């Protein structure tokens, strides 16, 4: 699994146990980014357009909210990433992409 880029911390029901799941929050066009699950879990019957029932993609617990942790985001953005192409050895940080 690739490191999340422009990551946000999901505050899920397991957070109190030291669980810190990060998810990328860069674009709605990427299937593994925060906007996709938020849009798919939005409550249609609710009067509040911001009401969602989102499950943590890792522990499946309820996500209460999410927050930006700037030092963690910077650290994750500086990790090397490889190309998705077979046989390509190109590795750079998210910022270099």
C-alpha positions in Angstrom: 0.0 0.0 0.0 1.4 3.4 -0.9 1.8 6.2 1.7 -1.0 8.7 1.6 -0.2 12.1 0.1 -1.6 15.4 1.5 -2.9 13.2 4.3 -5.5 13.9 6.9 -6.0 11.9 10.2 -9.3 10.1 10.5 -10.6 10.3 14.1 -12.4 7.0 14.2 -13.8 5.0 17.1 -10.4 3.2 17.5 -8.5 6.5 17.9 -8.6 6.4 21.7 -6.7 3.1 21.6 -3.8 4.7 19.8 -5.0 3.9 16.3 -4.1 6.7 13.8 -5.3 6.0 10.2 -4.3 8.5 7.6 -5.9 8.9 4.2 -5.0 11.1 1.3 -7.0 14.2 0.7 -5.7 15.6 -2.6 -8.4 15.1 -5.2 -11.9 13.6 -5.7 -10.5 12.1 -8.9 -8.5 9.4 -7.0 -10.5 6.5 -5.7 -8.4 6.1 -2.5 -8.7 9.8 -1.4 -11.0 11.2 1.2 -13.6 12.8 -1.1 -14.6 9.6 -2.7 -15.8 7.7 0.5 -17.3 10.9 1.9 -19.4 11.4 -1.3 -20.4 7.7 -1.4 -21.5 7.7 2.4 -23.4 11.0 2.4 -26.8 10.5 4.0 -29.4 11.1 1.3 -32.4 11.3 3.6 -30.8 13.8 6.0 -31.7 17.5 6.0 -28.1 18.3 6.8 -26.0 18.1 3.6 -22.8 17.6 5.6 -24.2 14.6 7.5 -22.2 11.4 6.6 -21.8 7.9 8.0 -18.2 7.1 7.1 -16.5 3.9 8.2 -12.7 3.9 8.7 -11.2 2.0 5.7 -8.8 0.2 7.9 -10.6 -0.8 11.1 -14.2 -0.3 9.8 -15.0 1.8 12.9 -17.1 4.9 12.8 -15.3 8.0 11.6 -16.3 10.9 13.9 -14.3 13.6 12.0 -10.9 14.1 10.3 -8.2 16.7 10.9 -5.0 17.9 9.4 -1.8 17.1 11.2 0.7 19.2 9.5 4.0 17.5 10.7 2.6 14.1 9.8 1.5 15.4 6.4 4.9 16.8 5.7 6.6 13.5 6.8 4.3 11.4 4.6 4.8 13.7 1.6 8.6 13.3 1.9 8.5 9.5 1.7 9.6 8.0 -1.7 7.0 6.6 -4.0 7.5 4.3 -7.0 5.9 4.3 -10.4 2.8 2.1 -10.9 4.3 0.9 -14.2 5.7 -2.6 -14.2 9.5 -2.7 -14.4 9.9 1.1 -13.7 12.4 1.9 -10.9 11.7 5.6 -10.8 11.3 6.7 -7.2 10.6 10.3 -6.0 8.7 12.1 -3.2 5.1 13.3 -3.7 6.4 16.9 -3.9 8.8 16.0 -6.7 6.0 14.5 -8.7 
